[in-house]
Amino acid sequence: MRRYCRLKPFAQVRRELPAERFLEVGWPGGRPGGRLVHVLQAGQGEPVLLLHGFGASTYCWRHILPALARTHRVIALDFHGFGATERPRDLASYTRDGQAALVLAVLDALGIGRAHLVGHSYGGAISLWLASRHPERLASLSLVDTAAPTFPNDRRSRLAATRPFAWLFLHGVALTSWSVRKALEASIRDRRQVTPELVDGYLTPLRVEGVDAAYRGLTRPLRGRLAEEGPEVDFARLDLPTLVVWGTEDRLVAVEDGRRETARLPHCTFVELDGIGHMPMEECPEELVRILSSFLRLQTGRAVG
């Protein structure tokens, strides 16, 4: 069977990127020395951690990170299965607990006790999960067109996790320019913004060795110990200053649904972006930076790092 796309070896990814972008973090049960996480850092001040959405990477924060770094120490990481972070083969790394553990491991490796968290879509779902399990590590929460905390599990299915289907879907559909373009066009209101350069910016970080195992890890139904994640997130118990930003033209998660669900958060400020879709960091980065900066300014003194 011929290959539909070429995957870049992880060793080559490491050689092509600056060594300082790879952070070695400890991992329970892992090999001595832990695992490698791709991290971008800039600025000084209270720490702000940026978490990307499903199918994205640190690339999506390229306009946001340098702007926020004028007043904060800003860190962006690639989740397990995305970008230039090492792709482990164990299923546990791709659960909500596994992704949350990755975030905590990065904070620990950087000596950060408490950080402001900014999560987009899937990253918002992991942020909510993390806030419910480890509120002591978060100074504030900013959610941008967030997915529900159940989303990472809702998208799991037996068919998607079968090896033949997964291989065909990844190499024949998901990892193609056509598929990524369609996903971006569904997420961005003005399709003229979906240029070949933007498509390549999202596609290239996905075509990395280990993506097959990562896809199965992100889609296989959870069983046994991994399925025992405990209670779902109770929004009413998240006692954190929270900013929610939502595009009024979001076709993936309607702004009405976002407003209704996040209204249960006890300390929530909800901001609508008129005429914007699911990806404000691409569609109106300057406005998103302004909103985030204003909110973070009010939280000064809460983070420790």
C-alpha positions in Angstrom: 0.0 0.0 0.0 1.5 3.3 -1.0 1.9 6.2 1.5 -0.4 9.1 0.9 1.8 11.6 2.8 5.3 11.8 4.1 5.8 12.0 7.8 8.9 13.8 9.2 11.0 11.8 11.7 10.9 13.3 15.1 14.7 13.3 15.1 14.6 15.6 12.1 12.1 17.9 13.8 14.5 18.2 16.7 17.4 19.1 14.4 15.5 21.7 12.5 14.3 23.6 15.5 16.4 25.5 18.1 17.4 23.2 21.0 16.1 25.7 23.6 12.6 25.1 22.3 12.6 21.5 23.7 12.0 21.1 27.4 12.7 17.8 29.0 10.1 17.0 31.6 9.8 14.2 34.2 7.2 11.6 33.5 5.9 8.9 35.9 6.8 5.5 34.5 8.6 7.0 31.6 12.2 6.5 30.5 15.0 8.1 32.6 15.1 11.7 31.7 11.5 12.1 30.9 10.1 13.2 27.6 10.6 16.2 25.3 8.0 18.9 25.0 8.0 21.7 22.4 7.7 25.1 24.2 7.9 28.7 23.1 8.8 31.3 25.7 9.1 35.1 25.6 8.9 38.1 28.0 9.1 38.7 31.7 6.6 39.1 34.5 3.8 36.9 35.7 3.5 33.7 33.7 0.8 33.1 31.1 0.5 29.7 29.6 -1.2 29.3 26.1 -2.9 26.1 25.2 -3.9 25.4 21.5 -6.9 23.7 20.0 -7.4 20.3 18.4 -5.3 19.9 15.2 -3.3 23.1 16.0 0.1 23.8 17.7 2.1 26.7 19.0 1.9 28.1 15.5 -1.6 29.4 16.2 -0.2 31.8 18.9 2.4 33.4 16.7 0.6 36.8 16.8 -0.5 36.5 20.4 2.6 35.4 22.2 5.0 38.3 21.3 2.3 40.9 22.0 1.4 39.5 25.5 5.2 39.1 26.2 5.5 42.9 26.4 4.0 42.7 29.9 4.1 39.0 30.9 6.3 35.9 30.8 4.4 33.9 28.1 4.8 30.2 27.4 3.1 28.2 24.7 3.4 24.4 24.5 2.4 21.7 22.1 0.1 19.0 23.5 0.7 15.3 23.2 0.0 14.4 19.6 0.5 17.8 18.1 3.3 20.1 16.9 6.9 19.3 17.8 6.2 17.6 21.2 7.4 14.0 21.4 4.5 11.6 20.5 4.4 8.9 23.1 2.8 5.5 22.3 0.9 5.0 25.5 -2.8 5.7 25.5 -2.8 7.5 28.9 -0.8 10.4 27.6 -3.7 11.4 25.3 -6.5 11.4 27.9 -7.6 14.6 29.7 -5.5 13.6 32.7 -2.5 12.9 30.5 -2.7 16.3 28.7 -3.3 18.1 32.1 -0.3 16.2 33.5 1.8 17.5 30.6 0.8 21.1 31.5 1.7 20.6 35.1 5.0 19.0 34.1 5.9 22.0 32.0 5.1 24.4 34.8 7.2 22.3 37.3 10.1 22.1 34.9 10.0 25.9 34.5 9.7 26.5 38.2 6.3 28.1 38.0 4.0 27.6 40.9 0.9 29.3 39.6 0.1 30.7 36.1 -2.6 32.4 34.2 -4.0 29.9 31.7 -5.4 30.8 28.2 -7.0 27.9 26.3 -8.6 27.9 22.8 -11.2 25.2 21.9 -9.7 21.8 22.9 -7.1 23.8 24.9 -10.1 25.4 26.7 -11.5 22.0 27.5 -8.2 20.9 29.0 -8.0 24.2 30.9 -11.4 23.6 32.5 -10.4 20.0 33.4 -7.1 21.3 34.9 -8.9 24.0 36.8 -11.3 21.5 38.4 -8.4 19.2 39.4 -5.6 21.6 40.3 -7.1 25.0 41.0 -4.1 25.9 43.2 -1.9 26.0 40.1 -4.0 28.5 38.2 -4.1 32.3 38.9 -6.9 32.9 36.3 -8.6 31.3 33.4 -9.2 32.7 29.9 -11.3 30.6 27.5 -11.4 31.4 23.8 -14.3 29.8 21.9 -13.8 26.9 24.2 -14.9 23.3 23.8 -16.8 21.6 26.6 -14.6 19.7 29.1 -16.3 16.5 27.8 -15.2 17.1 24.2 -12.0 15.1 24.4 -14.0 12.0 25.3 -17.1 12.8 23.2 -15.1 12.5 20.1 -13.8 9.0 20.9 -15.2 6.1 18.8 -14.4 2.4 18.1 -14.3 3.0 14.3 -11.9 5.9 14.4 -9.5 3.9 16.6 -9.2 0.9 14.4 -5.8 0.7 12.8 -6.9 0.3 9.1 -9.5 3.1 9.3 -7.1 5.3 11.2 -4.3 4.8 8.7 -6.6 5.5 5.7 -8.2 8.5 7.4 -5.0 10.1 8.4 -3.0 9.5 5.3 -5.8 9.9 2.8 -7.9 12.6 4.4 -6.8 14.3 7.6 -3.1 14.9 6.7 -3.9 16.5 3.3 -3.9 20.2 2.4 -7.5 19.8 1.2 -8.7 18.6 4.6 -6.8 21.2 6.6 -8.1 24.0 4.3 -11.7 22.8 4.8 -11.2 22.7 8.6 -9.8 26.2 8.6 -12.6 27.5 6.3 -15.2 26.1 8.7 -13.4 27.8 11.6 -12.7 31.3 10.1 -15.6 33.4 8.9 -13.7 35.2 6.2 -12.4 32.4 4.0 -10.1 34.8 2.2 -7.8 34.6 5.2 -7.3 30.9 4.6 -4.2 31.2 2.4 -1.8 28.4 1.3 0.7 29.7 3.8 -1.9 29.4 6.7 -2.8 25.8 5.6 0.8 24.8 5.5 1.4 26.4 8.9 -1.2 24.1 10.5 -0.5 21.0 8.4 3.2 20.7 8.7 3.3 20.3 12.5 0.8 17.4 12.1 2.9 15.4 9.7 5.4 14.1 12.2 6.4 10.6 13.0 4.1 9.0 15.6 0.9 10.7 14.4 -0.7 7.3 13.8 -0.2 6.3 17.5 -1.3 9.8 18.6 -4.5 9.6 16.6 -5.4 6.2 18.1 -4.6 7.6 21.5 -6.9 10.6 21.0 -9.8 8.6 19.5 -9.8 5.1 21.1 -12.6 4.6 23.7 -11.3 4.6 27.3 -11.5 1.4 29.3 -10.6 0.2 32.7 -8.4 2.5 34.8 -8.3 5.2 32.1 -12.1 5.4 32.0 -12.2 6.1 35.8 -11.5 9.8 35.5 -13.8 10.9 38.3 -16.6 13.4 38.2 -17.1 15.8 35.3 -16.3 19.5 35.7 -18.7 21.4 38.0 -18.6 24.9 36.6 -20.2 26.3 39.7 -17.2 25.2 41.8 -14.5 26.8 39.7 -13.6 29.7 42.0 -11.3 31.5 39.6 -11.4 34.8 37.8 -12.5 33.7 34.3 -12.6 35.5 31.0 -14.6 34.0 28.1 -14.1 35.3 24.6 -16.4 34.1 21.8 -16.8 34.9 18.1 -20.5 35.7 17.2 -20.0 33.8 13.9 -18.5 30.7 15.4 -19.9 27.9 13.3 -18.4 25.1 15.4 -19.7 26.1 18.8 -22.5 28.7 18.8 -22.0 31.8 20.9 -25.4 31.3 22.5 -24.3 27.9 23.7 -21.1 29.3 25.0 -22.8 32.0 26.9 -25.3 29.7 28.4 -22.8 27.1 29.6 -20.2 29.5 30.9 -22.8 31.5 32.8 -22.5 28.8 35.5 -18.9 30.0 36.2 -19.1 32.1 39.4 -16.5 34.8 38.4 -17.0 35.0 34.6 -16.7 37.9 32.2 -18.1 37.1 28.8 -16.9 39.1 25.7 -18.4 38.7 22.2 -16.3 39.4 19.1 -18.7 40.7 16.5 -18.4 39.0 13.1 -15.6 36.7 14.2 -15.6 32.9 13.9 -14.0 30.1 15.9 -10.4 31.4 15.7 -10.0 34.9 17.0 -6.2 34.5 17.2 -6.2 34.3 13.3 -9.1 36.6 12.6 -8.5 39.5 14.9 -5.3 39.0 16.9 -4.9 42.6 17.9 -8.4 42.7 19.4 -7.9 39.4 21.2 -4.6 40.7 22.7 -6.3 43.9 23.9 -9.0 41.9 25.7 -6.6 39.4 27.2 -4.2 42.1 28.3 -7.0 44.1 30.0 -8.2 41.0 31.9 -4.7 40.0 32.9 -3.9 43.5 34.1 -6.7 43.1 36.6 -5.3 39.8 37.9 -1.8 41.2 38.7 -0.3 39.6 41.8 -2.1 36.3 41.6 0.5 34.3 39.7 3.7 32.9 41.1 6.5 32.0 38.8 
